[in-house]
Amino acid sequence: MDLSFLPSFPLPLSYPLLFGVLLVAGMLGGEMARAARLPRIIGYVVVGFVVAPLTQAMGLEPLIERARILVDLALGLALFDLGRRMDLQWMKRDWTLAAAGLAEALLAFAAVLWCLLALGFSAVNASIVASICMATSPVVVMLVVQDDKAEGQVTERVLNLVALNSLLASILTTILLASAHLESRMAVETALLHPAYLFMGSVLLGGAIAACARFVARAVEKTADLHFTLIAGMVVGAVGLSVILRLSVILTLLAFGLFTRNDARKYDVLDVSLAPASRLLYIVLFVITGASLPPSALLTGAAAGMALAGARLAGKLAGAFAFSLLGGLRARQAAGLALGLAPVSTLALMLYYGVARQFPGFADEVEAAFLSMVIVMEVLGPIATQWGLRLAGETVPEPAATGHAARADLAGDA
């Protein structure tokens, strides 16, 4: 009897099955974290930590590697949304907003650079790591804002500063590639042309896609459903073109969002919410991120990682707090804004892996310290952002807290 129509054993694991397992497991982990009054992101990352040894034991590393296209798509949506929120007109009206962004990014760079040099790392590698550490994780901040229903001027300032420091980190890391090329004895022309191609090509591609999106938006009916489909399609296309052309996905999507928001015609593309669809990708993004972080880094680089995390946080707190006070924020609001800039996650990892692919010696020297810092901040960063937004008084109270307050009011009335 021919039984070839039956599945073969052991059953092969497939890409859709992996996606579904990671999505459901991450969702459950997020709800457990939420029940403990922690940001859901911590649950997603912890699930990734748990999945990592299981995937190694079952030989699933290739599936995890192929699933990283989801990382590009998830981060692409977040970066576009972040670039779209970056209000250049606001920064022109209120110089302290732009000054706070520049100060917190540059002070974080200086603090991390000093720390790495003091620990004996080479100047070029230390400079690249310091430039990467300027960036705040956009996805972490946006998910905490969504989950806690945060809104207000501090929340909007945090989102604008995250967009600004992500842009600065991407630009400076790209520029410093020239120094790394020269140190590896590459031809001077190539060492200078490669960063120039990455920067100019990515910005031009983002601008071209934004122009295309505005053209299509003017040609179709102005409804939220159609414009959501347009934006999602353009973001996926932008990620694909960036990969094909070997450009920076980060710079391309930030430029796309920035040009879409700050265009001369104004509001050709509706400001539709990407949150419902992007949430699915974000859950898988953080599970994969957690699974890709080796716990062994904590054993070999814990001290250096903690030092980097402390130096980076001190720089961001000093810059953001000082200029926010000058901008008229109260001390609680300024402190909340500064804490909101703490997270480090996938954006920094993408910048790091982009450099490490080209310069293996870079990863050999800094990997343990850098990844240890990221592991620490994967847990502490979301909590700091949540505390910061609550300190600023811009989050919706927990249901239990609301109920308690209501009972207290009734008791007072009685």
Beta strands, then each sheet from edge to edge (+ up, - down):
end
